[in-house]
Amino acid sequence: ATAASGMAVEISSQGLLRTIREIYPAPAFLALFRTAGVPITFGSDAHAPDESAFGYDIIVQAAREAGYADFLRFDARRRIATPLPAPPGISAAGSRVSPGY
């Protein structure tokens, strides 16, 4: 139903700050959404300024592990597919990056 509606699912890091200590939706559900072709967005559902963007690397990695290669961002209600950022230590072109020390 989510895929047919054209809606996206937000991956949120807020659960990492709570007793449950996991992302929302749980990784198993995220994989189901990917299989169904449901696009994703990212959010932290921050309740305080220091929570803004908390766990961003973790939710990007969870998206990657679920099989996503991109996410949606919005500009004036327009959907813009955006490639996932490269994992730490990997350049955008896919080659390993030296830590520089």
N, C-alpha and C positions, 0 to 999 in steps of 0.2 A: 504494500500500500504506500509506503514512504517513497519508493522509487517512482511509482505511477503518479504520485502527486507533484513530482518535480521539486520536492523539498530537499534540503541538505540536513545532515546531522552534525551537530557541534560536538567536537571532542573537547572536553573540559578537564582541566587539571585540578579543579576545586576539591575533588575527592581525595587527592594526595595530601591535602591539609586537614582532612577529617579522619575520624576513627577508622573508616574503611580502607584508607591508604591505597586507593586505586583510581584510575581515570574513569570518567563517565563518557560514553558508555563503556562497560567492561570490555576488555579485548576480545572475548568470544563474540559479543554482539557486534563489535566493530567489524570483525571478519565477515559476519553475516551481512552487514550493510554493504560491504565491499563486493561480496559475491552477487548481491542484488543490484549493484550499479548505483548505489546511493552516494552522491558526493558528500564531502565533509567541509567543515569550517573549523577554526580553532578558537578557543576562548578559555579564560581563566576564572570567569565569574567572580572577579575580585570583589571582596567585601571591605578591603582596605587598600590604600595606595601601594603598600609593599607587597601585596599579593598579585598585582598586575603582572601578567606574563610569567607568573610562577609556573615552573614545570614545563615550559614551552618545549625544550629539547626532548623531554620524556614523551609528550603527546605527539610530537613529530615522529619520533622513533616508533611509537605504537601504530601510527598511521602507515608508516613504511612496512612494518611487520605484518600488518593486515593486508598489504598488497597495493596500497595507494601510491601513486606517483605524483599526484597533485592535489591541491585543495582549492576551495573557492574563497575569494574575497569579493567584496561588493563596493561599487562606486556609483553613487546616485541610483541605487537599486538595481544596478547592472551587475550580473554575475561575471566574474573574471577568474578563469582557471589559471592557477599559478603553480609552477613546479615546487615540490617540497624542497626545502633548503638541503644542501649537501650535508651528510653526517659529519660530525667533528673529525678532523684529520683527513677529509676528502675534499678535493676542489670541486667546483661546480661542473668541471669537465670530467670528473670521475677518477682523477689520478690522486694518489696518496700525497699528502702535504706534510713536509717535514715540520716538526714543532718549532724549529728555529733555535735550538740550543745545542 
